[in-house]
Amino acid sequence: MMSKWILLGAGGVLAAFASGCLVSLDGDSDAVVVPGDPVGEMDFNWTIDNAADAYDCSFYALPGSALDLEMVLFDDRGDLVTREYAACEDFSLSLVISAERYYHAEVTMVDAADRSLAISTTQTLSDIWVEPETTVDLSVDFPPSSMQ
């Protein structure tokens, strides 16, 4: 029985390497890069009702919970690159990613206690081009109507 689990674990590690993407932590930002590729950075900022006010995060959270921002990043083929979470009150998320390629992102405010419970409209950012050694600044606003 134990050898089955070891074999499954080894298979998962090999699958991660075969995908070509490595995810590693680099300070406060995550790195999502293909080994040997040039890299760039993506800084993503958000607001609620055009303001970065922590009160709004608690106001729209379900009782006894908190809000997180969920960012799902896809490559130009639609393959998942990474799924990242940040506390709503951070209003910022940075990623180091492979450059010279297109991405698109889906961002949603989610309940931190139950990440599967989306309480806001998902917003999509398309045709994000990342240049080597540069930072792409992206932002989105969640209007009050999307937070119901």
Secondary structure, 3 states (H helix, E strand, C coil): CHHHHHHHHHHHHHHHHHCCCEEEEECCEEEEECCCCCEEEEEEEEEECCECCHHHHHHHCCCCCCEEEEEEEEECCCCEEEEEEEEHHHCEEEEEEECCEEEEEEEEEEECCEEEEECCCCEEEEEEEECCCCEEEEEEEECHHHHC
